[in-house]
Structures are given as structure tokens and as C-alpha cells.
């Protein structure tokens, strides 16, 4: 129900923020679902105090955090830090870095692990986004930036052209900035992969998310384990000098044998960089956590990955796909807690 606020004698209609799982109308005029998954009456509850002690992140506060937030707001950029409820937002933003999410904050897919809103943007794009992204990166003085995006199955090229335009704008304004592109899968269309790879990036990333057995129902039906492997393999074939990267969430019911087999398949297609992190359930409507993986297990998996020839593997309970990305590029993540 809307509320009416009085401001200097003028009545203003204020729409309440939709609850998780509710439908709402975006400022661009299309319908979306808050946090990506409709509310389920029989959802398994999140038990208070169930998380282990090692799953703690710094509070998102501080002068540098506020500065980064103001810059992001000023240039109307969505960040995956906010939209996906990333637990590392305090650490990363206080360090003056942010992962920019392109093409809006509404995804055409509804993966069961992801808290990004879902809907059909019906072709909407912000034509000023490439210039705004470039200006923001320059203002922040970033030496390394991760660009990611929602899936845009409503666009003929899946958004590859717009993604590449943002990369080129950033490179033109900040030629020394290294760019990592964490992209959609473009429904497996290789032309879209080539468009992004040719835009001037240093790292091409596409997340496999989980082991093959658990791909459904973890990921949206339009995604696929083999499809992601093919996208990564084609990126490496098309431009071998560009590093390829992927990420897996742990704690969804996978076995160690499945994880090691996935590492082997990734190395077989030349994947260079790997991140491993704990899945954390964002809302009651999302998949429950099957187990919490210990820091010691993450450390052992990192060693297994390095032994298989990955350039770097960032592995830990609070790791997300873009966490310490610039250090992964340099192969400099030794000592990660």
C-alpha cells in the first residue's frame, strides 16, 4: 500500500519498497521480481546463529566506503556489490574498488542462488552507460576494474555489443587500467564471446557456478555447465593471450571428487584462473545451504587447483568471483586467510 508524505505543504505519493519475492514496476516501466525468486510459502527457514564463526565480514562503513558509494550513485551505475548482496562490500569499497554491473540491475534469468532482480527489460539500455562507466573508473583511479552484467536474453546479441562499448570507453579514458569482463553466456553464441574478447580486455570470465550434477536447479534452465565450458574454451581459442577465469560456489551438495573433476575439465580447456567461495543463501526463497566448508578445506582445494596448473586459485569462505581480482591476475594471492 502506498503512503502519502507531506513536504512543505505538497503531498507526495511514496511507493513502499517491494518485499523480497514481490513483483514491482521499475522506473523504466517493466515488471521485475525483487531478489529474483518469487516468495515461497514452504521455504526452508534460515536458522538464526547457524553460520560458523569464520563467516564474518567487515561492516560496510567508513569514509572511503561513502566516497565510492557517492561516485556510483552520481553516475547511475549498478554494482554487483549491492545488487547481489556481496558480503565483501565493506572490504572492497573501503579499499576504493568496485565491480560495476552493466546493462541495469534486472536480469532475464532467475538462478536459484542469486539475489539480483529478475524480469524482462524489453530491450532497454542506458546509452550513456559506456561514458559513465569510463568516467567513474577514471575518477576512482582504478588500476584494475571488473565489469559484469545481468543476463540480457531480451537483446539480439545478449548485450555483447554494449558490454564491449563500455570496455572500449574505459580503455580510451584510462588506457593503463586492466579490465576483467565477467560476462553472460550469450546463450552460447560465439559471436558475442568474440565481440567482448576483441574489445581490449585482459581477463574473460564466465562462471560455471557449480559442478555439472547440480547445475539444475542451481542455475536458470537457459544456463548450462557444458555451455559455460564451451564459452570459456572459445574465448581462449579466439584470443589465447586473454586470460580466462571461472568461479564455483561450495556448500550446495557437491563432493570433493566432483570438484576435482571440474578442475580437470576447466584445465583441459585452458582456463587460467579459478575462484572458490562459500554459497550463502541470500533470502528464504533461495536454495538452502547444504553445508559450510571450512577454511582448511578451501586451502586444500586451492593447492589441488595450483597442482593442476591454474595460474591462480583464490579460495576461501568469503571469496566471490571478483574478490582480489587484480591479485589473481598477478598470481599473488598467497596468504589469503
PAKOLTI-977283 format. One line per field, with one value per residue (C-alpha): residue number from 0; residue in one letter; z, x, y. Coordinates in Angstrom, 1 decimal. Each point is the difference from the previous one (the first is absolute). Example, Ala and Ser with C-alpha at 12.3 -4.5 7.8 and 13.67 -1.06 7.14 Angstrom:
BEGIN
num	0,1
residu	a,s
z	7.8,-0.7
x	12.3,1.4
y	-4.5,3.4
% end
This chain:
BEGIN
num	0,1,2,3,4,5,6,7,8,9,10,11,12,13,14,15,16,17,18,19,20,21,22,23,24,25,26,27,28,29,30,31,32,33,34,35,36,37,38,39,40,41,42,43,44,45,46,47,48,49,50,51,52,53,54,55,56,57,58,59,60,61,62,63,64,65,66,67,68,69,70,71,72,73,74,75,76,77,78,79,80,81,82,83,84,85,86,87,88,89,90,91,92,93,94,95,96,97,98,99,100,101,102,103,104,105,106,107,108,109,110,111,112,113,114,115,116,117,118,119,120,121,122,123,124,125,126,127,128,129,130,131,132,133,134,135,136,137,138,139,140,141,142,143,144,145,146,147,148,149,150,151,152,153,154,155,156,157,158,159,160,161,162,163,164,165,166,167,168,169,170,171,172,173,174,175,176,177,178,179,180,181,182,183,184,185,186,187,188,189,190,191,192,193,194,195,196,197,198,199,200,201,202,203,204,205,206,207,208,209,210,211,212,213,214,215,216,217,218,219,220,221,222,223,224,225,226,227,228,229,230,231,232,233,234,235,236,237,238,239,240,241,242,243,244,245,246,247,248,249,250,251,252,253,254,255,256,257,258,259,260,261,262,263,264,265,266,267,268,269,270,271,272,273,274,275,276,277,278,279,280,281,282,283,284,285,286,287,288,289,290,291,292,293,294,295,296,297,298,299,300,301,302,303,304,305,306,307,308,309,310,311,312,313,314,315,316,317,318,319,320,321,322,323,324,325,326,327,328,329,330,331,332,333,334,335,336
residu	x,x,x,x,x,x,x,x,x,x,x,x,x,x,x,x,x,x,x,x,x,x,x,x,x,x,x,x,x,x,x,x,x,x,x,x,x,x,x,x,x,x,x,x,x,x,x,x,x,x,x,x,x,x,x,x,x,x,x,x,x,x,x,x,x,x,x,x,x,x,x,x,x,x,x,x,x,x,x,x,x,x,x,x,x,x,x,x,x,x,x,x,x,x,x,x,x,x,x,x,x,x,x,x,x,x,x,x,x,x,x,x,x,x,x,x,x,x,x,x,x,x,x,x,x,x,x,x,x,x,x,x,x,x,x,x,x,x,x,x,x,x,x,x,x,x,x,x,x,x,x,x,x,x,x,x,x,x,x,x,x,x,x,x,x,x,x,x,x,x,x,x,x,x,x,x,x,x,x,x,x,x,x,x,x,x,x,x,x,x,x,x,x,x,x,x,x,x,x,x,x,x,x,x,x,x,x,x,x,x,x,x,x,x,x,x,x,x,x,x,x,x,x,x,x,x,x,x,x,x,x,x,x,x,x,x,x,x,x,x,x,x,x,x,x,x,x,x,x,x,x,x,x,x,x,x,x,x,x,x,x,x,x,x,x,x,x,x,x,x,x,x,x,x,x,x,x,x,x,x,x,x,x,x,x,x,x,x,x,x,x,x,x,x,x,x,x,x,x,x,x,x,x,x,x,x,x,x,x,x,x,x,x,x,x,x,x,x,x,x,x,x,x,x,x,x,x,x,x,x,x,x,x,x,x,x,x
z	0.0,-0.9,2.5,-0.3,1.3,0.6,-1.1,0.5,-0.5,-3.1,0.2,-1.6,-0.7,1.2,-1.2,2.6,-0.9,-1.2,2.3,-1.1,-2.5,-0.9,-3.5,-0.6,-2.9,-0.7,-0.8,-3.6,0.0,-0.1,2.7,2.1,3.0,3.0,0.8,-3.0,1.5,0.8,3.6,1.0,2.8,0.9,-0.1,2.4,2.7,0.6,3.5,2.1,1.1,-2.3,-1.8,1.3,1.5,-3.1,-2.1,1.2,-2.2,0.9,0.4,-3.1,1.5,-0.1,-1.9,-3.0,-0.2,0.0,-2.7,-2.3,0.6,-0.9,-3.2,-1.0,0.8,-1.9,-3.2,0.3,-0.1,1.5,1.8,0.6,3.5,0.8,-2.3,0.9,3.7,0.0,3.5,-1.0,-0.9,3.1,-0.6,-3.7,0.1,2.8,-2.2,-2.7,-2.4,-1.4,-2.5,-2.5,-1.2,-3.5,-1.8,3.0,3.2,-1.4,-1.4,-2.5,1.9,3.4,1.4,3.4,1.7,-1.2,1.6,-3.1,-1.0,-3.0,-2.8,-3.7,-0.7,-3.5,-1.7,2.4,0.2,1.4,-3.0,2.4,1.9,-1.9,0.6,3.6,0.7,-1.5,2.0,3.2,-0.5,-0.7,3.0,2.2,-1.5,-0.3,-1.3,-0.4,-0.4,-0.2,-2.3,0.3,-1.1,0.4,-2.7,-2.8,-2.1,-1.2,-2.1,-3.5,1.0,3.7,0.7,-1.4,-2.1,2.9,2.3,-2.5,-0.4,3.8,-0.1,-2.9,1.7,3.2,-2.0,-1.9,3.3,2.1,-2.4,2.9,1.8,-0.3,-0.7,0.9,-1.7,2.0,-2.7,-0.6,-2.1,-3.0,-0.3,-1.3,-3.1,-0.7,-1.9,3.3,1.7,-2.8,0.2,3.6,-0.3,-2.8,2.0,1.7,3.2,2.0,1.6,-1.3,2.7,-0.2,3.2,-0.1,3.6,1.1,-1.1,-2.9,2.1,1.9,-3.0,0.1,2.1,1.2,-3.3,-2.3,-2.6,-2.7,1.5,-0.2,1.2,-3.4,-1.5,2.4,-0.7,-3.8,0.6,1.9,-2.4,-3.0,1.7,0.5,-3.5,-1.5,1.8,2.0,1.6,1.9,3.3,0.7,3.4,1.8,3.4,2.1,3.1,2.6,2.6,-2.4,0.3,-2.3,0.8,0.1,-2.9,-2.1,0.8,-1.1,-3.1,-0.8,0.5,-2.5,-2.6,0.4,-0.4,-3.1,-1.7,1.1,2.9,1.7,3.2,2.5,3.1,2.6,2.6,2.5,-1.3,2.4,-0.3,-0.8,0.9,1.2,-3.6,-1.2,0.3,3.5,1.0,0.1,2.1,1.0,-1.4,2.4,-0.8,0.2,-2.8,-2.1,0.5,-1.1,-3.1,-0.9,0.1,-2.2,-2.5,-0.1,-0.4,-3.1,-1.6,0.7,-0.1,3.3,2.1,2.6,2.4,3.3,1.7,-0.8,-3.5,-2.9,-3.7,-0.1,3.4,-0.1,-3.8,-0.6,2.2,-1.8,-3.3,1.5,1.6,3.3,2.4,2.3,3.6,-0.6,3.3
x	0.0,1.4,0.6,-0.5,2.7,-0.4,2.9,-0.4,-3.7,0.3,-1.4,2.4,-0.9,2.7,-0.1,1.3,3.0,-1.2,0.8,2.3,-1.9,-2.6,-0.6,0.5,0.2,3.5,0.6,0.4,-3.6,0.5,-0.9,2.6,0.2,2.0,3.0,-0.7,-2.1,-3.8,-0.9,-0.6,-2.4,1.8,3.6,2.4,0.8,3.4,1.0,1.3,3.6,0.6,2.9,3.5,2.3,2.2,-2.8,0.4,0.6,0.8,-3.0,-0.5,0.9,2.9,1.0,1.4,-3.2,-2.1,2.1,-0.3,-3.7,-0.5,2.0,-2.1,-3.3,1.1,0.6,-3.1,2.0,-1.2,2.6,0.0,1.2,-3.4,-2.4,1.3,0.4,3.7,1.4,3.3,-1.5,1.6,3.5,0.0,-1.6,2.1,3.0,-1.4,-1.0,-3.4,-1.3,-2.2,-3.2,-1.0,-3.3,-2.1,-0.9,-2.7,1.0,-2.0,0.9,-0.9,2.8,-1.0,3.2,-0.1,-1.6,0.0,-3.5,-1.5,-2.3,-0.1,1.6,-1.5,3.2,0.6,3.6,1.5,1.8,2.1,1.3,3.3,1.0,-1.2,2.0,3.1,-0.4,-0.5,3.1,2.1,-1.4,0.9,3.4,-0.3,2.8,-2.3,-3.7,-2.4,-3.0,-2.9,-3.6,-3.4,-1.1,-1.8,-1.7,-2.4,2.7,0.9,3.7,-0.5,1.5,3.4,0.3,-1.0,2.4,2.9,-0.9,0.4,3.4,1.2,-1.2,1.9,3.2,-0.2,-0.3,2.3,2.4,2.0,-3.0,-0.2,-3.5,-1.6,-3.3,-2.3,-2.6,-3.3,0.3,-1.7,-2.1,3.1,0.3,3.7,-0.3,-0.9,3.0,2.3,-1.5,0.9,3.4,1.0,-1.0,3.4,-0.5,2.7,-2.2,-3.1,-2.2,-3.1,-1.1,-0.8,-1.4,-0.2,0.8,-1.8,-2.3,-1.4,-0.3,-3.8,-1.7,2.8,0.2,-2.8,-1.1,1.5,3.5,2.0,3.3,1.1,-1.1,2.2,2.9,-0.5,-0.1,3.3,1.6,-0.9,1.2,3.4,0.2,-1.1,2.7,2.5,1.6,-3.1,-0.2,-3.2,-1.6,-2.9,-1.5,-1.7,-2.2,0.5,-2.5,-2.8,0.5,3.0,2.6,3.8,0.3,-2.4,1.9,3.3,-1.6,-1.3,3.5,1.4,-2.6,0.7,3.7,-0.6,-1.6,2.9,-1.8,2.6,-1.6,-2.4,-1.9,-1.7,-2.3,-2.8,-3.6,-2.0,-3.8,-1.1,-3.7,-2.5,-1.1,3.4,1.8,1.0,3.6,0.8,3.2,2.6,3.4,2.9,2.9,2.3,-1.9,0.1,3.8,0.3,-2.1,2.2,3.1,-1.8,-0.9,3.6,1.3,-2.2,1.6,-2.3,1.8,-1.7,-2.9,-1.6,-1.7,-1.7,-3.4,-0.6,1.5,-2.2,0.9,1.4,1.6,3.7,-0.2,3.0,2.2,-1.3,1.1,3.5,0.0,0.4,-2.5,2.2,-0.9,-3.8,-1.6
y	0.0,3.4,2.7,3.8,2.2,3.7,2.2,3.8,-0.3,-2.2,-3.5,-2.5,-3.6,-2.3,-3.6,-2.5,-2.1,-3.4,-2.9,-2.9,-2.1,2.7,1.3,3.7,2.5,1.4,3.7,-1.1,-1.4,-3.7,-2.6,-1.7,-2.3,1.3,-2.2,-2.2,-2.8,0.1,-0.5,-3.6,-0.8,-3.2,1.4,-1.6,2.6,1.4,-1.1,2.9,-0.4,-3.0,1.6,-0.9,2.5,0.4,1.4,3.6,3.0,3.6,2.4,2.1,3.3,2.6,3.1,-1.9,-2.1,3.1,1.6,-3.1,-0.1,3.7,-0.6,-3.0,1.9,3.1,-1.9,-2.2,-3.2,-3.3,-2.0,-3.7,0.8,1.4,-1.8,-3.5,0.7,-0.7,-0.5,1.6,3.4,1.7,-1.4,0.8,3.4,1.1,-0.9,2.3,-2.8,-1.1,-2.5,1.9,-1.8,1.1,0.0,0.7,-1.9,-2.3,-3.4,-2.0,-3.2,-1.3,-2.1,-1.5,1.2,3.7,3.0,2.2,1.1,-1.8,1.1,0.9,3.5,-0.2,1.3,3.0,1.2,3.2,1.6,2.1,-3.1,-0.4,3.6,-0.1,-3.2,1.5,3.2,-2.0,-2.2,3.1,1.9,-3.0,-0.3,-3.8,-2.1,-3.0,-0.1,-2.9,0.5,-2.4,0.2,-1.6,-2.5,1.8,-2.7,2.7,1.5,-1.5,-0.3,-0.6,3.4,-0.8,3.2,2.2,-1.8,0.5,3.7,0.4,-1.7,2.2,3.2,-1.0,-0.8,3.3,2.0,-2.2,-1.9,-1.4,-1.5,-3.8,-1.2,-3.3,-0.8,-2.4,-0.5,-1.8,-3.2,1.7,-3.2,-1.7,2.3,0.2,3.3,1.7,-1.5,1.3,3.4,0.4,-1.8,2.4,3.1,0.3,-2.0,-1.7,-2.7,-1.7,-1.7,-2.1,-1.8,-3.7,0.6,-3.7,-3.5,-1.6,-2.2,3.0,2.5,-0.5,1.2,2.3,1.9,1.3,-2.6,2.2,-0.3,-3.2,-1.6,-1.0,3.3,1.9,-2.3,0.6,3.8,-0.1,-2.3,2.2,3.1,-1.6,-1.4,3.4,2.0,-2.2,3.1,0.8,-1.8,-2.0,-0.3,-1.7,-0.5,-2.6,0.2,-2.7,-1.3,-0.9,-3.8,-0.6,-2.6,0.5,-2.5,2.1,3.2,-1.6,-1.4,3.5,1.5,-2.6,0.9,3.7,-0.5,-2.2,3.1,2.3,1.8,2.1,1.4,-1.6,1.3,-2.1,1.4,-1.0,0.2,2.2,0.0,3.6,-0.4,-2.6,-0.5,-1.2,-3.4,-1.0,-0.5,-3.8,0.5,2.6,-0.8,0.6,2.4,-3.0,-1.8,3.2,0.1,-3.6,0.5,3.0,-2.2,-2.6,2.7,1.3,-3.5,-0.4,3.1,2.9,3.3,0.9,-1.3,2.3,-2.2,0.8,0.2,3.7,-0.1,1.1,-0.1,3.6,-0.1,1.1,-0.3,2.2,-2.2,-3.2,1.5,0.4,-3.4,1.7,-1.5,-2.0,0.5,0.5,-0.7
% end
